[in-house]
Amino acid sequence: EAGVAQSPRYKIIEKRQSVAFWCNPISGHATLYWYQQILGQGPKLLIQFQNNGVVDDSQLPKDRFSAERLKGVDSTLKIQPAKLEDSAVYLCASSLRSLGKLSTEAFFGQGTRLTVV
Amino acid sequence: SQQGEEDPQALSIQEGENATMNCSYKTSINNLQWYRQNSGRGLVHLILIRSNEREKHSGRLRVTLDTSKKSSSLLITASRAADTASYFCATDINAGGTSYGKLTFGQGTILTVHP
């Protein structure tokens, strides 16, 4: 079974530039998460999709971050403009969880390591 | 803010010893999950325990859940060097009887197992 695919694996940009990350979840997984993990910390949820609808984006800095999940499959996360404090690993995860049901095991991609200089 | 808080922040043991990590959380949950993260790799799911369960086993892993104390523990028995990793608890918060499937992670425990 193919896992969660993310690209790129690494990205270095200058502050005020824009960047986009792509995620392809496991086939059939309705729930998709984007997490930000700063070095030495636990993952912080940025946004959660259920199919192509947003369930939670309370911690997404909406002035600079945006995310979409077209057709309820692939997802992109964009940062525009980037700040130095955005340097982190961005993790995408998916799960089988259906709307209204309890959470299940989440499968994570390898992440994208972003460095903002 | 993080829902879960792991304790200790770092743990160093010898191969063959047992390792115990604790997780405390603040609000009512539907379930609690433990994940492992090796250096440079993504998170891997280890075990899920539901709010109506008190103990669960999976191989060398034993997880307990005490909802009255809002805490959980992960025990790794007969540890191996390959168990060296960061361990995170993640909670699915019960919001008024509803689950949104939102997984909130703690800060993690760094486990080092010396050969």
HADDOCK unambig.tbl for C-alpha pairs under 7 A between the chains (distance, minus, plus):
assign (segid A and resid 41 and name CA) (segid B and resid 107 and name CA) 5.18 0.50 0.50
assign (segid A and resid 42 and name CA) (segid B and resid 105 and name CA) 6.00 0.50 0.50
assign (segid A and resid 42 and name CA) (segid B and resid 106 and name CA) 5.56 0.50 0.50
assign (segid A and resid 42 and name CA) (segid B and resid 107 and name CA) 4.20 0.50 0.50
assign (segid A and resid 42 and name CA) (segid B and resid 108 and name CA) 6.04 0.50 0.50
assign (segid A and resid 43 and name CA) (segid B and resid 105 and name CA) 6.00 0.50 0.50
assign (segid A and resid 44 and name CA) (segid B and resid 105 and name CA) 6.84 0.50 0.50
assign (segid A and resid 45 and name CA) (segid B and resid 104 and name CA) 6.81 0.50 0.50
assign (segid A and resid 100 and name CA) (segid B and resid 99 and name CA) 6.35 0.50 0.50
assign (segid A and resid 100 and name CA) (segid B and resid 100 and name CA) 6.66 0.50 0.50
assign (segid A and resid 101 and name CA) (segid B and resid 99 and name CA) 6.50 0.50 0.50
assign (segid A and resid 102 and name CA) (segid B and resid 30 and name CA) 6.97 0.50 0.50
assign (segid A and resid 102 and name CA) (segid B and resid 99 and name CA) 5.57 0.50 0.50
assign (segid A and resid 102 and name CA) (segid B and resid 101 and name CA) 5.89 0.50 0.50
assign (segid A and resid 103 and name CA) (segid B and resid 92 and name CA) 6.54 0.50 0.50
assign (segid A and resid 103 and name CA) (segid B and resid 101 and name CA) 4.34 0.50 0.50
assign (segid A and resid 105 and name CA) (segid B and resid 45 and name CA) 6.49 0.50 0.50
assign (segid A and resid 106 and name CA) (segid B and resid 45 and name CA) 6.84 0.50 0.50
assign (segid A and resid 107 and name CA) (segid B and resid 44 and name CA) 6.96 0.50 0.50
assign (segid A and resid 108 and name CA) (segid B and resid 42 and name CA) 6.04 0.50 0.50
assign (segid A and resid 108 and name CA) (segid B and resid 43 and name CA) 5.78 0.50 0.50
assign (segid A and resid 108 and name CA) (segid B and resid 44 and name CA) 6.91 0.50 0.50
assign (segid A and resid 109 and name CA) (segid B and resid 42 and name CA) 5.95 0.50 0.50
assign (segid A and resid 110 and name CA) (segid B and resid 41 and name CA) 5.81 0.50 0.50
assign (segid A and resid 110 and name CA) (segid B and resid 42 and name CA) 4.54 0.50 0.50
assign (segid A and resid 111 and name CA) (segid B and resid 42 and name CA) 6.49 0.50 0.50
